Amino acid sequence: MSILRGAEEKLGSQIERQLREAIRSGKLRRSEPIPSTRYLAIQLGVSRPIVVDAYAQLAAEGYITLRQGARPRVSTAAPTLAVSGAIVRARAAPRREPRVRYDFLPAIPDLSWFPRAAWLAATRDALATMRDVDLGSLELHGCEVLRVALAEYLGRVRGVVCDAEQIVITSGFAQSRVLACRALVAMGAMRLAVEDPGYTEWDAIVAAGLKLAPIAVDDSGMNIDALERANADAVLVTPAHQFPIGVVMSGARRTALLAWLRARDLVAIEDDYDAEFRYDRAPVGALQSLEPERVVYCGTASKMLTPALRIGWMVVPRHMLAAVQREQRLADNGVARIEQHVLATLFARGEIDRYLRRMRLRYRARRDALLDALAAEMPEATVRGIAAGLHATVELSADDDERAILEEARRRGIALEILAQHRLVPRAANATLLLGYARMSEQTIRDAVRELRDAIRSARSTAASRIG
């Protein structure tokens, strides 16, 4: 089961529909157990009340049975579309999503600026210089030419301390995270501390065999006092630019985190997802540079260039390297080799550095346009996370309803995310919007902010009329 954030259909309705269709089609058989509300909420990255409400509706319709202290099950009288052993699938009318006029979705680069000419030239040269053996299935954990290029680049730009042999090439951060988690489980770990709010793909961590320990984040980054009380066996952090809040972990918190790792002989997974895009001062160095044998460093080409490359990298402490490599052998036979050689060629020619310099200038201009527009149209808002990355967090009043604003924005063709979508543990807080600015021109950003201002006012007006 999966959910689509940003769709017109509410999250609870998506859960209801998918379970209902699975039962009616026979994929879920009568009396078969289904996940608990707590587990499914963690798996989908939504608040538990959303799943509880969905289950209650399905129970009222006779699809599932709920009993106190027992696991939910498909009802023995559940309606199905199975006829004479053949399954007839119901065809739902296609849902028409509102046309996206303004795209504020965060953490996505401007794909129109991908360096196509440089990539084509590097592809020709890489193919001309690759040996026959390079076209085979060797180097399962990454082509040496790319690992050497990355070791030089990461050491120069991010301060990462490693040899090329410690680098594992993956299909992106999603795979890097899974490999690291499975390796930790194989080494005896049971509980992983994660930032809350943070990435919503917690189900992959649970599926890897780890329990989640959500740790609150404030303006200084992860709360290390809470981490010390969490009884965790490892921690996943975004210290250079926390996602989604956008803060940088303070020096004091970094020192405390490293002390926690040393005292307990544990490991941190560092997601350095968009460290290349910092605008107002020099980038903060990687946490890995301070404790190379206690930090698994993860990076990706998804934010640097494009998600279509499906290339990521891990710098793995030596004592974990064999476990990570074993998990990768079990998962697949490695990442496409030709693309690795092409990316290595771009690094060697300095094309990556030139591209990133150009993009920093473009993204900074768009960020500044967003800040100017917000100051003009929503002066009451508090804007954070603007020093780096590809999005800003915009905090509104505690009286504002995030989800009402999200729905009104969708109705007007504005794509965005809210902070509640990234929380593992729901908590009361001011309404906060996540506004990506990478994929719109400066003028479009100004127009989009004006439309968003009107959407917020409309949501407030609707709420006031209900109260009245």
N, C-alpha and C positions, 0 to 999 in steps of 0.2 A: 504494500500500500504506500502511496505517496500523496503529498498535497502540493498544490500549486499556489504559492504566495503571490499576491498581486492580482489574482483572478477575481472576477465579479462574484462568483459563488463563495459563500462564507466557508471558513475552514471546517466548522462542524458539519455543514451540509455536505462538503466533500467526503468527510469520513462516513456519514450516514449512507450516501449514495454508493460508495465503493463497497461497503459491507453488504448493503442491500442487494447490489448486483451480484456479488460473489455468492450470496446465499441462494438467490433466485436462479442463478446459472448452474448451481451445483458444485462450484469450486469449493465452497464451504458446505459440508454435509450436515444433515440433522444430527444433533447431539454433539457435534464436534466443538471442542473448546476454542475460544478466541482469546487474544491477549487481554490482560487486565487493563483497566483504565490507566493505571500508573505507568505500566510498561509501554503502552501504545503512545501515551503522551510524551514520554522520553524519546521513543523511537522516531516520532514525527516532529519533535521539537516544538510542541504546543503546550499550552497550559492544561492541567488535568481537568478543570471544569468543562472545557470544550468537549473532551472525550466523554466525560460523565453525562453531559447533556445529550450527546449523540447516541450513547448506549441507551439512555432512558427513552429516547424517541423510538429506537428500534425495538425495545422491549414492549412499548405501548402498541406498536404495530404487529407484534407477534413474531418478529424475526429471531429474537434472542431471549434467553431467560436469565434473570439476575437473582442471585440468592446471597444473603449476607454471609461472608466468610468463604464463599465458594467462587471458583473461577467462572466467568461468564461463558455461556455455551449457546450454540445455535439451537433454537427451539425445535422440539420433536414434531411440532405442527407447522414449521416454517413453510410458507408458500414457495414453490419452485416452478421453473419453466421446463422441467425435464418431462418429456413426452415419449413413451415407448423406448426408453433408453437413449434417445437422442436429446441433446440439449439445444433448446431454442433460445437464442440470445435476444433480449429486448433491445431495440434500437431507440436510444434517446434522441430527441430532436437536438440538432446542433445548437450549442449555446453561442450567442453572438457576444463576443467581448467588445467593450468600448475601444474605439481606435485610440492608440496612444499618440497624443499630440506633443506631450512634454515628458521626456524620459529622465527622471531623477533617481533611477535605481542605482544603488551604491556599488562601489568596488568593481566597476567594469570600465576598461579603457576605451578610448576612441579607436575603434577597429578600422575606421576609414583611413587612418594614418599609418597602418601597417606598412613597413618598408618593402613593398612588393619587388621593386627593381633590384634592391640589394639582395633580397632573398633569392630571386631567380639567378642572379649572377653567382651567388655563393653556392647554389645548387649545382650549377654547371661545373664550377671548379671543384666542388667536393666530389662529384661523380667522376670527374676526370682524374682525380688523384687517389680515390679509394682503391685499395688492392682487392683482388678477387676474394681473399679471405675476409675482408671487411664486410662483404655482402652476405656472409654466412651468419650462423646463429651463435657465434662466440660472444664474449664480453656481455654476459647476461645482466650484469649489474651496472652497465654503462660503458660506452666506448671510451677508451683511454684518452683520445684526443679531446673529447669534451670534458672529461674529469680534470685533465691538466689545465685546460682553459678556465674552468670554473674555479679551481684552486687558486689560480693567479688572480682572477677577477674578484672573488670573494675576499681574499686576503687584502687586496688593494682598496676595495671600495667599502667593505663591511668590517674589516679587521678580523675576519674569521681565521682561526689558526687550524690548519689541517694539511695533510698530504693528499694527493690525488687518490690514493688507495682507500681513503676513508669516505670518499664520495660515492653515493649510490644514486643512479639516475632512475627516476620513477615517471609515472604518467601524470604527475601533478601532485599538489598538496594532499588531495583526497587520498591517494594511494600512499603517500609518505606517512600520513597520520595513521592509516590502518597498519602499515608495516611496523611502525614504531610501537603501536599499541599491542600488536600480536607478539612482538619480540619481548615487550615488557611482561606480558602474561606468561610467556615461556620462561621468563626469568623469575617468576614468582609474584609479580605485582597483581593486586586485586582491585585497587581503587585509584582513579585518576582525578585530580583536582582540575577544574576547568573554570575559566572566567565566566561570570554571569552578571550582565549580559555578555554574549559571545556568539560564536558560530552556532548555527542551529542544527548542524548535521551530527548531533550527539548520538543518533542511532548507530552510526558506524563504530563509535567507541564501544557502545554496549554490545554490538554484534561481535566485536573483537574479543570480548570476554571481560571487560572492565566495568566496574560500577562508577558512577559519576559522583563527584563531590563538588557542587557548585560553590564558588567563592566570589563574593561581591567585589565589584570594581568601583573605585571613586576617581577623583581628579588626579590621584597619584598612581593609579594603576591597581593591580590586584592587592587586596587586603591581606598582608602577610600574617597578621595576628590571627585572622580567620583561617588561613591556610595551616597554621601550626596546630589549630584545634581540629582539623578535618580528618586526621588519621589517614592521609593519602600516601600512596606508594610512588607517585610521580605527579608531575604538573604540566599542563599545556598552557602556554602564555604567548601573548603578542606584545612584547615589551617596547618595541620601537614605535608602534602606532596601534594602540589597542583597537580591536574591532568588536563592536561598532562605535564605541564612544569617541575614539580618536585620540585619547590622551597618551602621553609618553610616560612609562614607568619611571618614577623619580629615582634619583641616585640612592636615596636611603632605602627605598623598597628593593632596588636591585641588590644592594648589599645584604639586606635581610633575607632575600630569597636565596642568594648564594650560600649564606650561612646555614639556612635551613637544609639545603641540598647536602652540604658538607657534613653537618651534624648527623644526618640520617642516612648518609651514603646513598642518595637517591639521584634521579635523573629528571631534567626538564626537557620538554619538547618546545622549541622556540619556532614559532611561525613568523617569519620575516617577510610577510606577503607583499608589501608595497614600499619597502624601505628606499627604493630608488627615487621616489617622488617626495622630496622634502624641499620646501620653498624659501623659508626665512632664515635658516642657518644650516650649518653642516649637519648631516645625518648623525643620529645617535648610533654608536657602535653596537654591533651584535652582542647579545648576552654571552654567546658562545666564546667570544674572545677573552672573557674573564675567567671561564672555567671550562676549557675544551673537553675534558673527560667526564663532565656531568651534564652536558647540554647536547641534545640532538637538534641540529640546526636545519630548518626546512625553508626552501625558496622555490619559486615557480616562475615559468615564463608566461603564465596566464595574465598577470598584471603588467609585466615588463613589456610583452609583445602582444600576445593574443591567446585566449583559452584554446583555440583550435590546434595549437601545437601539441598539447598534452605532454609537456615535458616539465618535470620538476626535479629537484635535487635534495638529497639529505647529506649532511656531514655528520657522520656517526662516530661516537666515542669508540675507541678500539675494543673495549671490553664488550660492546654490544654488536660489533660489526658482523660477526658470524651469525648471530641470531637474526639480525635484519636481513642478511643475504639469504638465509635459509627460508625465511618467510616469503621473500620475493621469488625464490625458485618454486615454492609451492603455489604462488599466485599466478605466475605467468613466466614467459621467457624473455622478459625485459621489454624495453621501449624501442620503437622503430629506429634502426641504426642510421639510415640515410639522413633523417632529420637531425640526429645528433651531430653528424659530421657537418651538416650545413650550419647549425647553430655554433659549433666550434669555429668554423671559418669566419662567421660574423664577429665573434669575440676577438679572434686573432687579428682581424683587419681594423679593429676599432669601431666597427659599424654600430655595435650595441651602445657604446659610449656616446657616439654622435647622435644616434636616435634618441637616447634618453635625455640628452641636453636639449634637443629640439622640443621634446614632449614636455619637459619641465616648464619651459617658457610658455607653451600653449596652455597647459593645465593651470599654471599660476594665473594667467590672464583670465581664465574662466572662473577660477576660485575668487579672484578679486571682483569679478562681475557679480558673482553670487552674493558676496559680502555687501557690496554697494546696494544691490537690489533689496536685500533683506533689511539693511539699515533704513532704506527709504520707505519700504512697504510694510515692514513689521518691526518697528523700532523696539517694541516690547520684548522681542524674542532674544534669548541668549544663545549665541553660536559658539560651538566648541569643535575641536578636532580639525582645525584649519591649517595647522603648520605642515601637514604632510598628507599623503594619500590622495584619494579621488572622491571623497565625500565629506560633508560637514554634518554635525548633529545640531539640530535646531530645537531648543527647549522652549515650550510655550507655557501657558498658565496651568496650574494644577486643576483648574475648573474645566479645561478643555478635554474633550473625549478623543483619544488617539484614533480609535477604530471608526468613530463617526467622521472624523476628518479624512481618514483613509478611504472610506466608502464614497464620500463626496468628491474627493480628488479623482478616484477611479471614474466616477460618473462623468467628470469633466475631461477625461482623457489624460490625467496626470498619473504617471507611474512613480511610486515612491514606496518606502518602507517605514515602519514605525518601530520604536525601541521594543515594544511589547513582543514583537515577532522574534526577538533574539534573546528573550529571557527564559531561563530554565525554571526559575522559581518566580511566580508572579508576585509583584510587590507594588505598593502604592508609590507613585512618583509623578512628577510633572509630565504632561504629554510631550513626547519628543519625536521629531521627524528625522529621518536619515535622507539627506539630499545629495545624490551624486551629481557632479558637475562636469564629468569628463567628456560626455558625448553630445553636448549642446554648445552652439556658438554663444558668444557673449550676449548678442541681442536676443537670441532665443531664451537664454537664461533669464533676462530681464522680463520678457513676456511671460515666462513660466511662473516666475515669482508673483507677478501681479495676479495671474489666474489662481495660484495657490492661496494668495491672500483672500481672494473672493470665496474660495472653497472653505477656508477656515471660518470666515464670517458667516457663511451659510450654515455650517455645522453648528456654530454657536447660536445662531438665530433659531434653528430647529430645536436645539436643546432647551433654549429659553422658553419657547412656545409650549413645549411639553410640560415644563415645570409650572408654567402659568396656567 
